[in-house]
């Protein structure tokens, strides 16, 4: 495997409406999309579309929805041998209601029995150990993420997405992960204070780099800060107003990982990541639609345009 993603697998149901109704109201649905979803699956799809051999470690139920999402993952070229089918469980459902202008409401049914357990991860240890990169979605329980860290090979690029609430795991990740990615709220958890705006994002990213990671990417207002030992770049949010912001972070992680595995420097990887996110939010639903050649070209043009 080039990449193994450890994270959530589920079914995304996306409904487009003219406006989100208030209590007691109703609204006609203008569009409907049902796809493989969840942060882990979205990141796996992004990496596969960018030409990487990808395996997925996650949990689904034993219902019809699991049949559908696993079939779609296979069609996407994702190895799902290490996706556990939990007896008696209902596959995670994410309901995304999107109004004109990109306003959205997200409802999630993710029961405890479709979260990863250490035994699930240990059963996939061989795949994790052999991967060039391991992507860890930190909304999974701390013991499962700890088991994934234990399984990583010595030369793997470890990419951590999010901020665990568990203090011990958080400190371990900051010390051992090679790449940390976090939105503004998660960045605040990582550094122990609010992170708002670019200046605060740069300060927080530099602080985290000094504690261990090679690359830190933090959301900072209308931009992302990508920092490394000796430098940083501020990458603006690309594209126009989002049709649906769902999945932006997952495509960002996929683009960042693909660029780093291809040997690009962190600044270039940041532009790839932002271009990948822009491609995804321009459409309804959080499913990526990426092409490596188009992505590299979009990132290069954006970098020249913005003087990066």
C-alpha positions as CSV (number, residue, x, y, z in Angstrom):
1,X,0.0,0.0,0.0
2,X,1.0,3.6,-0.6
3,X,-1.5,4.8,2.0
4,X,-3.6,3.2,4.7
5,X,-6.4,5.4,6.2
6,X,-7.6,4.6,9.7
7,X,-11.0,6.3,10.2
8,X,-14.7,6.5,9.8
9,X,-16.6,4.7,7.0
10,X,-20.3,5.5,6.4
11,X,-23.1,6.5,4.1
12,X,-23.5,10.2,3.2
13,X,-27.0,11.3,2.3
14,X,-26.9,14.9,0.9
15,X,-30.0,16.9,0.4
16,X,-30.1,20.3,-1.4
17,X,-32.8,22.8,-0.4
18,X,-33.4,26.4,-1.2
19,X,-33.3,27.3,2.5
20,X,-33.1,25.4,5.7
21,X,-36.5,25.5,7.3
22,X,-37.0,26.5,10.9
23,X,-38.8,24.5,13.6
24,X,-42.1,23.1,12.3
25,X,-41.3,24.2,8.7
26,X,-40.6,22.3,5.6
27,X,-38.7,22.7,2.3
28,X,-38.7,20.9,-1.0
29,X,-35.6,18.9,-1.8
30,X,-34.0,20.1,-5.0
31,X,-31.3,17.5,-5.2
32,X,-30.2,14.3,-3.5
33,X,-26.9,12.4,-3.4
34,X,-26.2,9.1,-1.7
35,X,-22.5,8.1,-1.6
36,X,-19.7,6.4,0.4
37,X,-18.8,8.9,3.1
38,X,-17.2,9.5,6.5
39,X,-13.9,11.2,7.0
40,X,-11.8,8.1,6.6
41,X,-13.5,7.0,3.4
42,X,-13.4,10.5,1.9
43,X,-9.6,10.7,2.5
44,X,-9.1,7.3,1.0
45,X,-11.1,8.3,-2.1
46,X,-9.0,11.4,-2.5
47,X,-5.8,9.5,-2.3
48,X,-7.0,6.8,-4.7
49,X,-8.0,9.5,-7.2
50,X,-4.6,11.0,-6.9
51,X,-3.0,7.7,-8.1
52,X,-2.1,6.1,-4.7
53,X,-2.8,2.5,-3.8
54,X,-5.0,2.9,-0.7
55,X,-6.3,0.6,2.0
56,X,-9.0,1.5,4.5
57,X,-9.3,0.5,8.2
58,X,-12.7,1.2,9.6
59,X,-16.0,-0.3,10.8
60,X,-19.4,-0.7,9.1
61,X,-22.5,-2.6,10.2
62,X,-23.9,-5.8,8.8
63,X,-26.8,-4.1,7.0
64,X,-27.6,-3.3,3.4
65,X,-26.0,0.1,3.7
66,X,-22.7,-1.6,4.4
67,X,-23.0,-3.7,1.2
68,X,-23.5,-0.5,-0.8
69,X,-20.7,1.6,0.7
70,X,-18.2,-1.3,0.5
71,X,-19.1,-1.9,-3.2
72,X,-18.6,1.7,-4.0
73,X,-15.2,1.7,-2.2
74,X,-14.1,-1.3,-4.2
75,X,-15.2,0.5,-7.4
76,X,-13.1,3.5,-6.3
77,X,-10.1,1.2,-6.1
78,X,-9.9,1.1,-2.3
79,X,-8.8,-2.1,-0.5
80,X,-11.5,-2.8,2.1
81,X,-10.2,-6.1,3.4
82,X,-9.6,-4.4,6.8
83,X,-13.0,-2.8,7.1
84,X,-14.7,-4.7,9.9
85,X,-18.4,-5.6,9.5
86,X,-19.8,-5.5,13.1
87,X,-22.6,-7.9,13.7
88,X,-25.8,-6.2,14.8
89,X,-24.5,-2.7,14.1
90,X,-26.0,0.0,11.8
91,X,-23.6,1.6,9.4
92,X,-22.9,5.2,10.2
93,X,-25.2,7.7,8.5
94,X,-24.3,11.3,7.8
95,X,-27.2,13.5,6.7
96,X,-26.0,16.8,5.1
97,X,-28.7,19.4,4.4
98,X,-27.3,22.1,2.1
99,X,-29.1,25.4,1.3
100,X,-28.3,27.9,-1.4
101,X,-25.2,29.9,-0.6
102,X,-23.4,26.9,1.1
103,X,-25.3,27.0,4.4
104,X,-25.6,23.5,5.8
105,X,-26.8,21.4,8.7
106,X,-25.0,18.1,9.4
107,X,-26.7,15.3,11.4
108,X,-24.7,12.3,12.2
109,X,-25.7,8.8,13.4
110,X,-22.4,7.2,14.4
111,X,-23.0,4.6,17.1
112,X,-20.3,3.4,19.4
113,X,-20.3,0.0,17.8
114,X,-19.1,1.4,14.4
115,X,-16.1,3.1,16.0
116,X,-12.7,1.4,15.8
117,X,-11.5,-0.8,18.6
118,X,-7.8,-1.7,19.3
119,X,-8.5,-5.3,18.2
120,X,-9.9,-4.0,14.8
121,X,-6.7,-2.1,14.2
122,X,-4.4,-4.9,15.4
123,X,-6.1,-7.2,12.8
124,X,-4.9,-4.8,10.1
125,X,-1.4,-4.4,11.6
126,X,0.4,-5.9,8.6
127,X,-1.2,-3.5,6.2
128,X,-0.5,-0.5,8.4
129,X,3.1,-1.6,9.0
130,X,3.8,-1.9,5.2
131,X,2.2,1.5,4.2
132,X,4.3,4.4,3.0
133,X,1.9,6.7,4.7
134,X,-0.7,6.2,7.5
135,X,-3.6,8.7,7.8
136,X,-5.1,8.8,11.3
137,X,-8.6,10.3,11.7
138,X,-8.5,11.5,15.3
139,X,-12.3,11.4,15.9
140,X,-11.8,7.7,16.5
141,X,-11.3,6.4,20.1
142,X,-7.9,7.0,21.6
143,X,-7.1,3.3,22.2
144,X,-7.6,2.5,18.5
145,X,-5.4,5.4,17.4
146,X,-2.8,4.3,19.9
147,X,-2.9,0.8,18.4
148,X,-2.5,2.3,14.9
149,X,0.6,4.2,16.0
150,X,2.0,1.1,17.5
151,X,1.6,-0.7,14.1
152,X,3.2,2.0,11.9
153,X,6.4,1.1,10.2
154,X,9.6,3.0,11.0
155,X,9.7,4.7,7.6
156,X,6.0,5.5,7.3
157,X,4.8,9.1,6.9
158,X,2.3,9.4,9.8
159,X,-0.4,12.0,9.1
160,X,-2.7,12.9,12.0
161,X,-6.0,14.8,11.2
162,X,-7.7,16.5,14.2
163,X,-7.1,16.8,17.9
164,X,-7.9,14.0,20.4
165,X,-9.4,15.0,23.7
166,X,-7.2,12.4,25.5
167,X,-4.2,14.2,26.9
168,X,-1.8,11.3,26.7
169,X,-2.6,10.5,23.0
170,X,-2.5,14.2,22.1
171,X,1.0,14.6,23.5
172,X,2.1,11.3,21.8
173,X,0.8,12.4,18.5
174,X,2.5,15.8,18.6
175,X,5.8,14.2,19.5
176,X,5.6,11.3,16.9
177,X,3.4,12.3,14.0
178,X,5.2,13.6,10.9
179,X,2.2,15.7,9.7
180,X,-0.5,17.4,11.8
181,X,-3.6,18.8,10.2
182,X,-6.3,20.6,12.3
183,X,-9.2,23.0,11.8
184,X,-9.3,26.2,13.9
185,X,-11.1,24.5,16.9
186,X,-8.8,21.5,16.8
187,X,-5.8,23.7,16.6
188,X,-6.9,25.4,19.8
189,X,-7.1,22.0,21.6
190,X,-3.5,21.2,20.4
191,X,-2.0,24.4,21.7
192,X,-4.3,25.0,24.6
193,X,-5.7,28.4,23.6
194,X,-8.0,29.8,20.9
195,X,-6.5,30.1,17.4
196,X,-8.3,32.7,15.3
197,X,-6.8,34.5,12.3
198,X,-3.7,34.1,10.4
199,X,-1.2,35.6,12.9
200,X,-2.4,33.3,15.6
201,X,-2.4,30.4,13.2
202,X,1.3,31.0,12.3
203,X,2.3,31.2,15.9
204,X,0.5,28.0,16.8
205,X,1.9,26.1,13.8
206,X,5.4,27.2,14.6
207,X,4.9,26.2,18.2
208,X,3.7,22.7,17.2
209,X,6.6,22.2,14.7
210,X,9.0,22.9,17.5
211,X,7.5,20.1,19.4
212,X,8.1,17.4,16.8
213,X,6.1,17.3,13.5
214,X,7.9,17.9,10.2
215,X,4.8,19.7,8.8
216,X,1.8,21.4,10.5
217,X,-1.2,22.6,8.6
218,X,-3.8,24.6,10.5
219,X,-7.0,26.4,9.4
220,X,-6.6,30.1,10.2
221,X,-9.6,32.2,9.2
222,X,-9.9,32.4,5.4
223,X,-6.6,30.6,4.9
224,X,-4.5,27.7,5.9
225,X,-1.1,28.0,7.5
226,X,1.4,25.3,6.5
227,X,4.6,25.4,8.6
228,X,7.8,23.4,8.8
229,X,11.2,23.8,10.5
230,X,12.5,27.1,9.2
231,X,9.5,28.4,7.3
232,X,5.8,28.7,6.7
233,X,3.4,29.6,3.9
234,X,-0.1,31.1,4.2
235,X,-2.3,29.5,1.6
236,X,-5.7,31.2,0.9
237,X,-8.9,29.3,0.5
238,X,-9.2,28.9,-3.3
239,X,-12.2,28.9,-5.6
240,X,-15.4,30.9,-5.3
241,X,-18.1,30.6,-2.7
242,X,-18.6,27.0,-1.7
243,X,-21.6,25.1,-2.9
244,X,-21.2,22.7,0.0
245,X,-18.2,23.0,2.5
246,X,-18.5,19.3,3.4
247,X,-15.4,17.3,2.8
248,X,-13.0,20.2,2.3
249,X,-10.7,19.1,5.1
250,X,-10.6,15.5,3.9
251,X,-9.6,16.5,0.4
252,X,-7.1,18.9,1.9
253,X,-5.5,15.9,3.8
254,X,-5.5,13.8,0.6
255,X,-3.8,16.5,-1.5
256,X,-1.3,17.3,1.2
257,X,-0.4,13.6,1.6
258,X,-0.1,12.9,-2.1
259,X,2.2,15.9,-2.6
260,X,4.5,14.9,0.2
261,X,4.7,11.3,-1.0
262,X,5.6,12.6,-4.4
263,X,8.6,14.4,-2.9
264,X,7.3,18.0,-3.0
265,X,8.3,20.5,-0.4
266,X,5.8,21.5,2.3
267,X,4.9,24.8,0.6
268,X,4.0,23.1,-2.6
269,X,2.1,20.4,-0.7
270,X,0.1,23.2,0.9
271,X,-1.0,24.6,-2.4
272,X,-1.9,21.1,-3.6
273,X,-4.0,20.7,-0.5
274,X,-5.9,24.0,-0.9
275,X,-6.6,23.3,-4.6
276,X,-7.9,19.8,-3.7
277,X,-10.3,21.3,-1.1
278,X,-11.5,24.0,-3.6
279,X,-12.3,21.3,-6.1
280,X,-14.5,19.4,-3.6
281,X,-16.5,22.3,-2.1
282,X,-17.5,23.4,-5.6
283,X,-20.0,20.5,-5.8
284,X,-22.8,19.1,-3.7
285,X,-21.6,16.5,-1.2
286,X,-18.2,15.8,0.3
287,X,-17.0,13.3,-2.2
288,X,-13.7,14.3,-3.9
289,X,-13.3,14.4,-7.7
290,X,-9.6,14.8,-8.2
291,X,-7.1,14.3,-11.0
292,X,-3.4,14.5,-10.3
293,X,-2.5,16.4,-13.4
294,X,-5.4,18.9,-13.0
295,X,-4.6,19.3,-9.3
296,X,-0.9,20.1,-9.9
297,X,-1.8,22.6,-12.6
298,X,-4.5,24.3,-10.4
299,X,-2.1,24.5,-7.5
300,X,0.7,26.0,-9.7
301,X,-1.6,28.6,-11.2
302,X,-3.0,29.6,-7.8
303,X,0.5,29.9,-6.3
304,X,1.6,32.2,-9.1
305,X,-1.7,34.3,-8.9
306,X,-1.4,34.8,-5.2
307,X,2.4,35.3,-5.2
308,X,3.1,32.2,-3.1
